[in-house]
Amino acid sequence: MQDLVKRINELSAKQKNNSLTTEEKKEQKKLRSQYIEAMKLSLESHLKTIKVVNEKGEDITPIKLKELKNK
């Protein structure tokens, strides 16, 4: 993941100078998509571990979150 972010940042810096080739633009788009997918999976994984509890100690986790945990 660190290599992915590093390469995305390199291409972004190069883009600021308007010097990206067509190949690099395609690579940048692909890398960004990969990064977004990885972040989505990470977020979903974190959401599956969340439990919402009110002041009385009652579980008030939203139904959609409970359904996600059960998948």
C-alpha positions as CSV (number, residue, x, y, z in Angstrom):
1,M,0.0,0.0,0.0
2,Q,2.9,2.4,0.8
3,D,4.4,1.8,-2.7
4,L,1.0,2.5,-4.2
5,V,0.6,5.8,-2.4
6,K,4.2,6.8,-3.1
7,R,3.7,6.2,-6.9
8,I,0.4,8.1,-6.8
9,N,2.1,11.0,-5.2
10,E,5.0,10.9,-7.7
11,L,2.5,11.1,-10.6
12,S,0.6,13.9,-8.9
13,A,3.7,16.0,-8.5
14,K,4.6,15.4,-12.1
15,Q,1.1,16.3,-13.2
16,K,1.4,19.7,-11.5
17,N,4.2,20.4,-14.0
18,N,1.9,19.3,-16.8
19,S,4.3,16.7,-17.9
20,L,2.4,13.4,-17.6
21,T,2.4,11.1,-20.7
22,T,-0.7,9.3,-21.8
23,E,0.7,6.1,-20.3
24,E,1.3,7.8,-17.0
25,K,-2.2,9.2,-17.0
26,K,-3.6,5.7,-17.5
27,E,-1.4,4.4,-14.7
28,Q,-2.5,7.2,-12.4
29,K,-6.1,6.5,-13.0
30,K,-5.6,2.8,-12.4
31,L,-3.6,3.4,-9.2
32,R,-6.2,5.7,-7.8
33,S,-8.9,3.2,-8.5
34,Q,-6.9,0.5,-6.7
35,Y,-6.3,2.9,-3.7
36,I,-10.0,3.7,-3.5
37,E,-11.0,0.1,-3.5
38,A,-8.5,-0.7,-0.8
39,M,-9.9,2.1,1.3
40,K,-13.5,0.9,0.8
41,L,-12.5,-2.6,1.9
42,S,-10.7,-1.2,4.9
43,L,-13.6,1.0,5.9
44,E,-16.1,-1.9,5.6
45,S,-13.9,-4.1,7.7
46,H,-13.8,-1.4,10.4
47,L,-17.5,-0.8,10.3
48,K,-18.1,-4.5,10.9
49,T,-16.5,-4.2,14.3
50,I,-18.5,-1.1,15.5
51,K,-21.2,-1.5,18.1
52,V,-23.2,1.6,19.1
53,V,-24.4,1.7,22.7
54,N,-26.4,4.5,24.4
55,E,-26.0,5.8,27.9
56,K,-28.1,3.0,29.4
57,G,-25.8,0.4,27.9
58,E,-28.4,-0.6,25.3
59,D,-27.3,-1.7,21.8
60,I,-28.6,0.9,19.4
61,T,-26.5,-0.1,16.4
62,P,-28.3,0.8,13.2
63,I,-30.0,-2.1,11.3
64,K,-27.9,-1.6,8.2
65,L,-24.7,-1.9,10.2
66,K,-26.0,-5.0,11.9
67,E,-26.9,-6.5,8.5
68,L,-23.4,-5.7,7.2
69,K,-21.9,-7.5,10.2
70,N,-23.9,-10.6,9.4
71,K,-22.7,-10.8,5.8
